[in-house]
Amino acid sequence: MKFPSQWDTVSIGEGLSLINGRAFKPTEWVRDGLPIIRIQNLNDRDAPYNYYQGGLPEKFKVKKGDLLFAWSGTPGTSFGAHIWRGDEAWLNQHIFRVTFPEKLFDKQFLQLAINQNLREYVRAAHGGAGLAHITKGKFESSILPTPPLAEQRRIVAKIEELFSELDQGIENLKLAQAQLTVYRQALLKHAFEGKLTTDWRAKQFRTNKSRLEDGADLLASIRAESRRLWEDCQLQKFREAGKEPPEDWKSRYREPTEPDISALQPLPQGWAWATPRHLGDVQLGRQRAPQHHNGNNMRKYLRVANVHEDRIDLKSVYEMNFTPDEFKTFELRNGDILLNEGQSFELVGRSAIYRDELPGACFTNTLVRFRAYKGIMPEFAQNYFKACLRNHRFRKLARRTTNIAHLGADRFAAMEFPVPPQAEQQAIVEILEAQFSVVNHLESDIETNLQKAETLRQSILKKAFAGELVPQDPDDEPAAALLARIRAERESAAAAKHGRARHSVRAAHDQGGQKPSTANPKS
């Protein structure tokens, strides 16, 4: 890159001095004393500290305003130069304390210049995506653009001015983004409290002269259909076994348990409370096991990694053996809803409608399938499940095992579910789709503008380190002249030090005269 005539370049090894931190052992950590600066303390101000009591060389001590560089960690997140804003502390390993001639570099400019080369440092780092480190040699060999000191300060001032305006715009965008998230949650909340369709219901009562459908009637119809499906299934089993049904076989049917609504808000007129088990077939997926890895009936299956909110992701799909009978139980059909059974507490219950994206697919026990009966719109149920995810209902329902939260098919099947009439289900789905379409469009615009802001930030830095952000001043001392003077001063200091060392040796020789005897003085 061609720099302005008054600029020069210098390697980090020539222009800066690097002091690595100390390797503190866990056995040395205490609860008081001076804090130990670790990489996480540079990247997160709220990260906890370890402490050390005792004396160490001053080179390991960091003072407020010191320039530090983290040279180990996760590429893209850990590496970087930081100006220490805390109080006096000890420096941990994997961090350099950076010293430099203050007549050559402005500290803030130097921090920005080092960080502008981060991609180069990461490419040169040893290690993988999880953990890597930059060797001191590679770091010292990298080149820093070096404008005149006065211009460095003008560059920093201009960057701060532009970044301040940019940061204000980003803050406003993120505030709008957060408000849209709150609005989305409010839409879902109001939808299943009946508030979203208050006007719709009033209009129906005014214009519909015949008796309106009632949620309780719908629920009774669904229960009758559920019982009929169970009876058909039992009869099929008897036929396949070559047996006659016993006289009392129908009495074996068990109605689903009613939900506990004692602590719930009353529903609008015409709605009824039910459970997922009342309203559809709830099925936990088939467990993966070595004996299913091969067979004559290999089928693709979906697992928790494939089910995101409102989206089935088919980037990574595996196969295992499902016998014909197993396929009847675990097959997926268009309109089935899949929910994350095992996930983090924040994402447990995350769901999507299966739209036959992978015909003939099955699913594993990391998912729960909800197949709605006639009378319940899959889109209505999916929106209710999204509400349960966002209002943390699923989180309260889940149980933790190790680091995973489990929804539990039985717990899910027995939870409360509000049931409006079919026409109102349709109205709710249409209102939500219309509102979410607007929200999605606004969120997309915000995300685009956030990306543009980051691009603009990088453009500002690129111009800054190409000499295009602020005008050059002919009265500034060229960096080359200053570098030449600093080099001359270093050579002079080194020569003087060498001369003093030779003088000390000569003086010791003149005063001592004889070579010390190795004989035992007591002999």
C-alpha positions in Angstrom: 0.0 0.0 0.0 1.3 3.5 -0.9 1.2 5.8 2.1 1.4 9.7 2.2 4.9 11.1 1.8 5.2 12.1 5.5 4.3 8.6 6.7 6.7 5.7 7.3 6.3 2.1 8.5 7.9 0.3 11.4 7.7 -3.3 12.5 6.2 -4.0 15.9 9.5 -5.6 16.9 11.4 -2.4 16.2 8.9 0.1 17.4 7.4 -1.6 20.4 8.6 -3.6 23.4 6.5 -6.6 24.5 6.4 -8.1 28.0 4.5 -11.3 28.4 2.4 -11.9 31.5 3.2 -14.5 34.2 1.8 -18.0 34.3 -0.1 -18.0 37.6 -1.0 -21.4 39.0 -4.5 -22.1 40.3 -2.9 -22.9 43.7 -1.8 -19.2 43.8 -5.2 -17.7 43.4 -6.7 -16.1 46.5 -9.7 -14.0 47.3 -7.9 -10.7 47.9 -4.7 -8.9 46.9 -4.1 -7.5 43.4 -6.4 -8.8 40.7 -4.9 -10.9 37.9 -5.8 -9.7 34.4 -6.9 -12.6 32.2 -8.1 -12.4 28.6 -11.8 -12.7 29.7 -11.2 -9.6 31.9 -10.2 -7.7 28.8 -13.2 -8.8 26.7 -15.8 -8.7 29.4 -15.7 -6.1 32.2 -18.1 -8.1 34.3 -15.9 -11.3 34.2 -14.8 -12.4 37.7 -11.2 -11.9 38.7 -8.6 -14.2 40.4 -6.3 -12.5 42.9 -2.6 -12.9 43.9 -0.9 -11.9 47.1 2.9 -11.6 47.1 5.8 -9.8 45.5 6.7 -10.1 41.8 8.9 -8.2 39.4 7.5 -4.9 38.4 7.4 -6.0 34.8 4.3 -8.1 35.6 2.4 -5.1 37.1 -0.2 -3.3 35.0 -1.2 0.3 35.7 -4.2 2.2 34.5 -3.7 3.4 30.9 -1.3 0.6 30.0 -1.6 -0.9 26.5 -2.2 -4.6 26.4 -2.4 -7.2 23.7 -4.1 -10.6 24.1 -2.3 -13.0 21.8 -4.1 -16.3 22.6 -7.7 -17.6 22.6 -10.5 -18.0 20.2 -9.9 -16.3 16.8 -12.3 -13.6 16.1 -13.2 -13.0 19.8 -10.2 -13.1 22.1 -7.3 -11.5 20.2 -6.8 -7.7 20.4 -5.2 -4.6 21.8 -6.8 -3.0 24.9 -6.1 0.1 26.9 -6.4 -1.0 30.6 -9.1 1.1 32.3 -8.9 -0.6 35.7 -6.7 -0.2 38.7 -3.3 -1.7 39.3 -3.2 -5.4 38.6 -1.0 -8.4 37.8 -0.7 -9.5 34.2 -1.5 -13.1 33.3 0.2 -15.1 30.6 -1.1 -14.9 27.0 -1.2 -11.1 27.3 1.6 -8.7 26.3 2.1 -5.4 28.0 3.1 -3.1 25.2 5.5 -0.2 25.7 6.5 2.3 23.0 8.2 5.7 22.5 5.6 8.2 23.2 7.2 10.7 20.8 6.6 8.1 18.0 3.1 6.8 18.7 -0.2 8.1 20.2 -1.5 5.3 22.4 -5.0 5.3 21.0 -3.8 5.4 17.4 -1.4 2.5 18.2 -4.3 0.4 19.7 -6.4 1.0 16.5 -3.5 0.3 14.2 -2.7 -3.1 16.0 -6.4 -4.1 15.9 -6.6 -3.2 12.2 -4.2 -6.0 11.6 -6.2 -8.6 13.6 -7.2 -10.6 10.6 -3.5 -10.9 9.6 -2.6 -12.0 13.1 -5.4 -14.6 13.2 -4.3 -16.0 9.9 -0.8 -16.4 11.2 -1.9 -17.9 14.5 -1.1 -21.5 15.5 -3.9 -23.8 16.5 -7.5 -24.4 15.3 -10.9 -22.7 15.5 -11.2 -23.5 19.2 -7.9 -22.2 20.5 -5.0 -20.5 18.8 -2.1 -18.3 19.7 0.1 -15.8 17.9 3.9 -16.3 18.4 5.9 -13.3 19.5 8.0 -13.6 16.4 5.0 -13.4 14.0 3.6 -10.5 16.0 6.9 -8.6 16.0 7.4 -9.0 12.3 4.1 -7.4 11.4 4.2 -3.8 10.1 2.5 -0.7 11.5 1.8 2.4 9.4 3.4 5.3 11.1 2.1 8.8 10.4 3.6 11.9 12.1 2.6 12.0 15.7 0.4 15.2 15.3 -1.5 13.5 12.4 -2.0 10.4 14.5 -3.8 12.5 17.1 -5.9 14.2 14.3 -6.8 10.7 13.0 -7.9 9.5 16.5 -10.0 12.6 17.0 -11.7 12.2 13.7 -12.4 8.5 14.2 -13.9 9.2 17.7 -16.1 11.9 16.1 -17.4 9.6 13.4 -17.7 6.5 15.6 -19.7 8.5 18.2 -22.2 9.4 15.5 -22.2 5.8 14.2 -22.6 4.3 17.7 -25.6 6.5 18.3 -27.2 5.3 15.1 -26.4 1.6 16.1 -27.8 2.2 19.6 -31.1 3.5 18.0 -31.3 0.5 15.7 -30.8 -2.0 18.5 -33.4 -0.2 20.6 -35.9 -0.5 17.7 -34.8 -4.2 17.4 -35.6 -4.8 21.1 -38.9 -3.0 20.8 -39.9 -5.2 17.9 -39.1 -8.3 19.9 -41.3 -7.0 22.8 -44.1 -6.2 20.2 -43.8 -9.7 18.8 -44.2 -11.2 22.3 -47.1 -8.9 23.0 -48.9 -10.0 19.8 -48.6 -13.7 20.8 -49.7 -13.0 24.4 -52.8 -11.0 23.3 -53.6 -13.6 20.7 -54.1 -16.4 23.2 -55.8 -14.2 25.8 -58.4 -13.4 23.1 -57.5 -9.7 23.0 -56.3 -9.8 19.5 -59.7 -10.8 18.2 -61.9 -8.7 20.5 -63.2 -6.6 17.6 -63.5 -9.7 15.4 -65.8 -11.4 17.9 -67.9 -8.4 18.4 -68.5 -8.2 14.6 -69.4 -11.9 14.5 -72.0 -11.5 17.2 -73.5 -8.5 15.3 -73.6 -10.0 11.9 -74.1 -13.7 12.4 -77.7 -14.4 13.1 -77.3 -18.1 13.6 -75.7 -19.5 16.8 -71.9 -19.1 16.7 -69.6 -22.1 17.0 -68.4 -22.6 20.6 -64.9 -23.8 21.7 -66.6 -26.3 24.0 -68.6 -27.7 21.1 -65.4 -28.0 19.1 -63.6 -29.7 21.9 -66.5 -32.2 22.3 -66.3 -33.0 18.6 -62.5 -33.4 18.8 -62.8 -35.8 21.8 -65.4 -37.9 19.9 -63.0 -38.0 17.0 -60.1 -38.9 19.2 -62.1 -41.8 20.7 -63.1 -43.0 17.3 -59.5 -43.1 16.1 -58.5 -45.0 19.2 -61.2 -47.6 18.6 -60.3 -48.0 14.9 -56.7 -48.5 16.0 -57.7 -51.2 18.6 -59.9 -53.0 16.1 -57.0 -53.1 13.6 -54.7 -54.6 16.3 -57.3 -57.3 17.0 -57.7 -58.1 13.3 -53.9 -58.3 12.8 -53.7 -60.7 15.9 -56.6 -62.8 14.5 -58.6 -62.2 17.7 -62.2 -61.1 18.4 -62.5 -57.9 20.5 -63.6 -58.7 24.1 -67.0 -57.4 25.3 -65.5 -54.6 27.5 -62.8 -53.5 25.2 -64.2 -50.0 24.7 -64.1 -49.4 28.4 -60.3 -49.4 28.3 -60.2 -46.0 26.6 -58.9 -43.3 29.0 -60.0 -39.7 28.5 -57.1 -37.3 28.8 -56.7 -35.6 32.1 -58.2 -32.1 32.3 -55.6 -29.2 32.6 -55.1 -27.4 36.0 -56.6 -24.0 35.2 -56.9 -22.8 38.8 -54.2 -20.2 38.4 -55.1 -19.2 34.8 -56.9 -16.1 33.6 -60.5 -16.6 32.4 -60.8 -17.2 28.6 -63.1 -15.1 26.4 -66.7 -16.3 25.9 -66.8 -19.2 23.5 -63.3 -20.5 24.3 -62.4 -23.6 26.3 -59.3 -25.0 28.0 -57.8 -28.3 26.8 -54.4 -30.0 26.6 -52.3 -31.0 23.6 -53.3 -34.6 24.3 -57.0 -33.6 23.9 -56.2 -31.8 20.6 -53.8 -34.1 18.8 -51.5 -37.1 18.8 -48.4 -36.5 21.0 -45.4 -38.8 20.2 -41.8 -38.8 21.4 -39.3 -39.8 18.6 -37.4 -43.1 18.4 -34.1 -43.3 20.3 -30.9 -43.7 18.3 -29.1 -46.9 19.0 -26.3 -48.9 17.4 -28.7 -51.7 16.3 -30.5 -49.1 14.1 -27.4 -47.9 12.3 -27.9 -50.5 9.5 -30.8 -52.4 8.1 -33.1 -53.0 5.2 -35.3 -50.0 5.9 -33.0 -47.1 6.2 -34.8 -43.7 6.4 -33.7 -40.2 6.9 -34.7 -38.7 10.2 -34.9 -35.2 11.8 -33.3 -34.4 15.2 -33.2 -31.3 17.4 -30.5 -29.7 15.3 -32.9 -29.7 12.3 -35.8 -27.8 14.1 -35.5 -24.1 14.5 -38.2 -21.6 15.2 -40.7 -21.8 12.3 -38.0 -23.4 10.2 -36.8 -26.9 9.3 -33.1 -27.0 8.5 -31.9 -29.8 6.3 -28.2 -29.0 6.1 -27.3 -32.0 8.2 -29.6 -35.1 7.9 -28.7 -38.6 8.9 -30.3 -42.1 8.3 -31.1 -45.1 10.5 -33.2 -48.2 10.2 -37.0 -48.0 10.8 -39.0 -51.2 10.4 -42.4 -50.9 8.7 -44.2 -51.0 12.1 -41.8 -48.4 13.5 -42.3 -46.2 10.4 -46.1 -46.2 11.1 -45.3 -44.7 14.6 -42.5 -42.3 13.7 -43.3 -41.1 10.2 -43.7 -37.4 9.6 -46.7 -36.0 7.7 -47.3 -32.6 6.2 -48.6 -30.3 9.0 -47.0 -32.2 11.9 -45.4 -29.8 14.5 -42.0 -30.8 15.9 -40.8 -29.4 19.2 -37.3 -29.6 20.7 -37.5 -32.1 23.6 -33.9 -31.8 24.7 -32.3 -28.3 24.5 -31.0 -25.4 26.6 -33.6 -23.9 29.0 -33.9 -20.9 26.6 -34.7 -23.0 23.6 -36.5 -26.1 24.9 -39.8 -26.4 23.1 -38.6 -24.5 20.0 -40.9 -25.7 17.2 -41.6 -25.7 13.5 -44.3 -27.1 11.2 -43.1 -29.9 9.0 -44.1 -29.2 5.4 -43.0 -32.4 3.8 -39.6 -30.9 3.2 -38.1 -34.5 3.5 -40.7 -37.0 2.3 -40.7 -40.3 4.1 -38.7 -38.9 7.0 -38.9 -40.0 10.7 -37.7 -38.3 13.9 -35.7 -39.1 17.0 -36.4 -38.8 20.7 -34.8 -35.3 20.8 -38.1 -34.1 19.3 -41.7 -34.4 20.3 -44.3 -34.6 17.4 -47.7 -32.9 17.8 -50.2 -34.0 15.1 -53.3 -31.9 15.4 -56.8 -33.5 15.1 -59.3 -32.1 12.7 -60.6 -28.8 14.1 -57.2 -27.5 15.3 -55.2 -25.5 12.7 -51.5 -26.5 12.8 -50.6 -22.8 12.3 -52.7 -21.9 15.3 -51.0 -24.5 17.5 -47.6 -23.5 16.2 -48.2 -19.9 17.2 -49.3 -21.0 20.6 -46.1 -23.0 21.0 -44.1 -20.0 20.0 -45.9 -18.0 22.7 -45.0 -20.7 25.2 -41.4 -20.5 24.2 -41.2 -16.7 24.5 -43.2 -16.4 27.8 -41.0 -19.2 29.3 -43.9 -21.6 29.8 -41.8 -24.5 28.3 -38.9 -23.5 30.4 -41.0 -23.8 33.6 -42.3 -27.2 32.3 -38.9 -28.6 31.6 -36.7 -30.7 33.8 -32.9 -30.5 33.8 -30.6 -33.4 33.4 -26.8 -32.6 33.3 -26.6 -29.5 31.0 -29.8 -30.2 29.0 -33.4 -29.2 29.7 -36.0 -31.9 28.7 -39.6 -30.8 27.8 -41.0 -34.3 28.5 -43.7 -35.6 26.1 -46.1 -36.4 29.0 -45.6 -33.0 30.7 -46.1 -31.3 27.3 -49.2 -33.4 26.5 -50.8 -32.4 29.9 -50.2 -28.6 29.8 -53.0 -26.1 29.3 -54.0 -25.1 25.7 -56.7 -22.5 24.9 -59.2 -23.5 22.3 -61.2 -20.9 20.4 -63.8 -21.8 17.7 -62.3 -22.8 14.3 -63.3 -19.5 12.6 -61.5 -17.5 15.4 -58.4 -19.7 15.1 -58.3 -18.7 11.4 -58.8 -15.1 12.3 -56.0 -15.2 14.9 -53.6 -16.9 12.4 -54.4 -14.3 9.7 -53.9 -11.3 12.1 -50.6 -12.7 13.4 -49.3 -13.5 9.9 -50.1 -9.9 8.8 -48.5 -8.3 11.8 -45.5 -10.6 11.8 -44.9 -9.9 8.1 -44.6 -6.2 9.0 -42.3 -7.0 12.0 -40.1 -9.3 9.8 -39.7 -6.6 7.2 -38.7 -4.0 9.8 -36.3 -6.5 11.5 -34.7 -7.2 8.1 -34.3 -3.5 7.4 -32.7 -3.1 10.9 -30.3 -6.0 10.3 -29.3 -4.6 6.9 -28.6 -1.2 8.4 -26.6 -2.8 11.2 -24.5 -4.6 8.6 -24.1 -1.3 6.7 -23.0 0.4 9.9 -20.3 -2.2 10.5 -19.2 -1.9 6.9 -19.0 1.9 7.4 -16.9 1.4 10.5 -14.4 -0.7 8.6 -14.4 1.8 5.8 -13.5 4.6 8.2 -10.7 2.6 9.7 -9.4 1.6 6.2 -9.3 5.3 5.1 -7.7 6.2 8.4 -4.8 3.8 7.9 -4.4 4.7 4.3 -3.9 8.4 5.0 -7.3 9.4 3.5 -9.3 10.3 6.6 -7.7 13.7 7.6 -5.5 16.0 5.5 -1.8 16.0 5.9 -0.1 19.1 7.4 3.3 20.0 5.7 4.4 21.5 9.1 4.3 18.0 10.7 7.7 16.4 11.2 7.9 13.4 8.8 7.8 10.1 10.6 11.0 9.0 8.7 12.9 11.8 10.4 11.6 10.9 13.8 12.3 7.2 13.3 15.9 8.0 12.2 16.4 10.1 15.3 15.0 7.4 17.6 17.2 4.8 15.9 20.3 7.1 16.3 19.4 7.6 20.0 19.1 3.9 20.5 22.4 3.2 18.8 24.1 5.9 20.9 22.6 4.6 24.1 23.7 1.0 23.2 27.2 2.2 22.4 27.4 4.2 25.7 26.2 1.1 27.6 28.8 -1.0 25.8 31.5 1.5 26.6 30.6 1.6 30.3 30.7 -2.1 30.4 34.3 -2.2 28.9 35.4 0.6 31.2 34.1 -1.4 34.2 36.0 -4.5 33.1 39.2 -2.5 32.6 38.9 -0.7 36.0 38.4 -4.1 37.7 41.5 -5.4 36.0 43.6 -2.3 36.9 42.6 -2.4 40.6 42.6 -6.2 41.2 45.9 -6.9 39.6 46.1 -10.6 40.3 43.8 -13.4 39.2 42.0 -14.7 42.3 43.5 -17.8 43.8 41.5 -21.0 43.8 43.4 -22.3 46.9 41.6 -22.9 50.1 42.2 -19.8 52.2 42.1 -21.9 55.4 45.0 -24.2 54.3 
